Amino acid sequence: MNAIADRLRSGSLGRAATLVHPRTMAALWAQARPRPGGDAEHLDATLSWLGHAHDAAGGQGVSARFDVARGWDRPYPETTGYIIPTMLHHARISDSPGSADRAVAMGDWLLSLQQPEGWIAGGLAREGGAGRPEVFNTGQVLFGWLALFEEGGHERFASAAARAAQWLASVQEADGAWARYSLHDVPHSYYSRVAWALARAGALLGDDGLTKAADRSVEWTCAQQRHDGWIDHMSFTPGSAPLTHTVAYTIEGLLECSLVLGHEQAWDVAGSATRATERAYRDDGSGLRLGRAGALAATIRPDWTSTADYVCLTGSAQMALCCRRIDAHDGDPELRSFGDELLDSAKLAHPLRGPVGVRGGVPGSSPLWGEYGSFKYLNWAAKFMADVLMDRLAGALPLARYG
């Protein structure tokens, strides 16, 4: 409890009432009594949680998070965009039309937020999609529209996707990075996920200009790699140690761009960064492996060490998915084992009991009071948990996938 008290004293929660709120007590009780089940049980719980998050936002977007003191938050356009492909994939492997219906509703809601120039604003949803244009958010919404167009042939989604993709290409820097309309107005390597969205748009919409823009971005990101596998500019904030969340964003974007574009260097860069992460995790002196079984520390420093005392569960699920993606292509049992350890550790923090909003939700941090998403269950964490569970249950995700 000292860690919780320290967090409250530091003001990072912003409200002393959090600790004594009944929902907080229920969440702590659920997290303190882990009952990991089979992958199918965890997947069902995760999809049920996403359904509640969608309903909480009026069946349009997906509520960004469940805060144990404040309840459900407003919907988040960025993550709603890449939750759509997860719902569509679930519909295919489970014969669940409800998931597909939810995906279409999400896509139509996002249409109402797109601005005439094609962009999506950053942050949680505002009336009419108002806000500052954001490259990353627009790219993640692009995934959803592309997936819906390919799945159902709906021209409204193709038109929206084309406008979003053209805007992304128009604000790209000459060297392939994005600085304008990016977080803190500086380039980030994890925008490889934007390049992935552009690559898929170029392939699906038959636009060679989008393909070339994606390739320029990949070239820029590959050039950020150091000799030991580290990739510069992976963090949200320049100068800070990146979360495993953005490390895995970077790797996943490069892996998928390689598959879409046939870009061999992107695969090699992503693979070397993943293997360097695995080696550091096995190194007892790095601090990357925490005391909890198979737990990966939340942040990684450029020297492949960590001082974090908590887990970013989003990043653990994403990294597990990257490991499985590489193994499926290269046949790498060590990475597959690493990925399985990360997924199994994340399942220990994935409650299968508790009240609505907690049950089936994926916390921002383990323990629950860690620095990332303290005392919150995040919709993007649930999305990546569902993706890696479906990968393991189905044997593999589709070769050509979205977000």
Secondary structure, DSSP 8 states (H G I E B T S, - for coil): -HHHHHHHHHTSSS-GGGTTSHHHHHHHHHHHS-----HHHHHHHHHHHHHHHHHHTTTTS-BSEEETTTEE--B-HHHHHHHHHHHHHHHHHHT-HHHHHHHHHHHHHHHTT--TTS--BSSS--GGG-S-B-HHHHHHHHHHHHHHHHHH--HHHHHHHHHHHHHHHHT--TTS---TTSGGGS--GGGHHHHHHHHHHHHHHT-HHHHHHHHHHHHHHHTTB-TTS-BSS-SSSTTS--BHHHHHHHHHHHHHHHHHHT-HHHHHHHHHHHHHHHHHHH-TTSS-B-SSTT-B-SB--TTS-----SEEHHHHHHHHHHHHHHHHHH--HHHHHHHHHHHHHHHHTS-SSSSTTTTT--BSEESTTSSSSTTEEEHHHHHHHHHHHHHHHHSS--SS---
